[in-house]
């Protein structure tokens, strides 16, 4: 069981308090219960340069991944204008949670919040400053023999209530071989189904997964240009 409530940093305690109520997946509950679909329509701004057709990239607002950037990663890619990146030290957060009053519960919740399949959260890029509710999250794994496709399938398999997953291969704008998946996630809490997307690449430093969630499918599609920008600019760090 994994819960997403705002940013990862400082939210493990919140996750513990809400876990029994919310349920769901780390990558899937972006904004579940935060606002209604009608309110979502009133909060639209320039997220990823505005809504656009699939494949349309957002206006660039910076780059992350390189040393000295907001998130140091095995890859680098362009950020959409106004989106804000924050580095997440998953191992540190897990260690802090394990020292809580209820070590077993806190540790289990932190693990569910920060880990999905073979990867852990390394960076989350917030769409809120651009007018949407949701995140583009970067997950990283340890070096090994797993290819991008295997990592991505394990990532999706670790998520509950997923259906209609469709995979395909492509090459990023930076020339990196990648595998992408689009699927539907159903929230048991809200009894609603929404679209989610992710893609994975292999690097010498381990696999990297970029995941785009969102409060609902409309929100997801409006944030999609930021995700497309990452696809079109990602290169090895």
Protein Blocks (a to p, Z undefined) as FASTA:
>chain_A
ZZdehjfehplmmmmmmmmmngpcfklmgoihkacfklmmmmccfeghiaadehiacdde
bdehiahiabdcfbdcdddehiacddddfklmmmmmmmmmblmlmmmmmmmmmgghjbcc
fbdcdfklnopacddddddddddfbdfklmmmmmmmmpghiahiacdddddfkopacddd
ddddddfklopacdddddddddfkbpcddddebjblmlmmmmmmmmmmmmmmgccZZ
